[in-house]
Amino acid sequence: MAFQPNTLLWPAVLHHEALSSVSRALTALVYQERSIEAAKSFAHNYFLSRETDLRAMIKFTNPKKALALTVEKFGREKPISRLLKEIGRFSVSPVFVVGIYSGQDKLGEGFGSSLGMAEFRAAEDALQQLYMTRTPPDQLRLPSQTFTGDVFGNLNSLKGTSYIPGKLGHAEVNYGSAGRSSIVNPANRTLSEEELEED
């Protein structure tokens, strides 16, 4: 659903884009009126402090195949399923525990009322352990933690040197302006010898 429809000059602004701009604007306002430390504290307290369990949100349609492709990509041995434990194979409610191994390394473990279900869950567990490993909060570092002082303030005060930005090309301007610049980027344009010498 578009929050603002397409016009001749601007593309449509989608509802989720409009909502995400609110959090950026609030953080920028806190930075402008207070400091970068206050803005970082604000972002950590209100946006980055939410704990979400992503394991329940990610479902694999064929985890065995996905695991086999992932293991192959890393140059490891093909994953093999092994029955670790079983209870009541010939009863009404059997339970099987299956482990998936790559060589001697155990990648994951799963249980189920059938061997297929246990193998499926073991492959899913292996993929989740690979992709969903969580860093403890005390060891988590964000890029903004490297900022010291007023990094967006007067750049000329840093060691008495002034900052001179490099030239931007058409691609950078188009990317930075999200296609809203007035630059016409001719297709397959070649640079003249004079332009090449300037670069």
Long-range contacts (C-beta under 8 A, 24 or more apart in sequence): 9-180, 10-180, 11-178, 11-179, 11-180, 23-47, 31-152, 35-150, 36-144, 36-147, 36-149, 36-150, 36-151, 36-152, 40-144, 40-145, 40-147, 43-144, 48-142, 54-132, 55-128, 55-132, 58-128, 58-131, 58-132, 60-123, 60-124, 60-127, 63-120, 63-123, 63-124, 63-126, 63-127, 64-119, 64-120, 64-123, 66-123, 66-127, 67-100, 67-107, 67-108, 67-123, 67-126, 67-127, 70-127, 70-130, 71-102, 71-107, 76-102, 76-103, 76-105, 77-102, 77-103, 78-102, 79-107, 79-123, 79-126, 81-119, 81-122, 83-115, 84-109, 98-122, 100-125, 100-126, 167-199
